Amino acid sequence: MRFILGILLVVASSALFAQKIAITLDDLPFGYSRGLSDDQKIEAFDEILQSLEKHQVKATLFVTSGNMNKATEAILDKAVAAGHQLGNHTNNHYDLNEISAEAYIADIDSCQELAGKWINSSYFRYAMLHRGNTRSKRDSVYTYLKEKGFVIAPVTIDNNEWVYNRGYCLAMKIGDQKNMDRLGKEYLYHMKEVTARYQKLSSQVTSREIPQILLLHSNPINAKYLGKLLDWYKKEGWEFITLDEALQDEFYSVKDDYVGPYGFSQLDRIKRSKLNN
Ligand SMILES: [Zn+2]
């Protein structure tokens, strides 16, 4: 009896304390792919949508309007029709470390003008997560976003998915299936590793496990491996939530005072803000 009670307690507490994760994908309609045709991009994105659908994930997807053309607008139509949230990820994906706040703000506006038809949320995500390498630059863009009613979409599980995607695309271009398979496996292993790393950092910074926000991209490696990645999270007991739900956690209201050139996880930003104070 005691044994059964014990099992029940474990099951109940794991349901109660399930780790939560919001899924976000950047660079829509489609990111780095090394020469896929528009039709191939649309097909690849369909696979991403199917993986999200299989796990009933409502994701937040960020549009880089400079990646759009008449044909790939179909990807944005499909994303909206599937019930996902779309946000602004600038027009040209400029690095705020490299340009002025004024030029960056103009690029945010361009994205809104060109992709406003599909953007159905107030979320904004910085390209490369770079929020300004000087205080004045950072504050100018912050103030602008606030005035315009944008909500910054942070990331907690930062990772090198894009590096694996680059190798994967290179292998794909030359039809090297063996290396594509190897890179896919290594990608999944990497994601498991970084997830554990940010769970640990969450405990260090907040003394608990916050709802995490995962950064991925609309790209070929996820066309093939997003489903497997979501299968793994599910198997490990993670619960998929929306970005809206994640941001309700008080962690995301903690003052972020980091100024610098790096595109850190929000956990790293807060850790560094605390060290500075
Ligand atoms: Zn991006």
Boltz pocket constraint, residues with backbone or C-beta under 6 A from the ligand:
constraints:
  - pocket:
      binder: B
      contacts: [[A, 26], [A, 27], [A, 89], [A, 93], [A, 126], [A, 127], [A, 128]]
      max_distance: 6.0
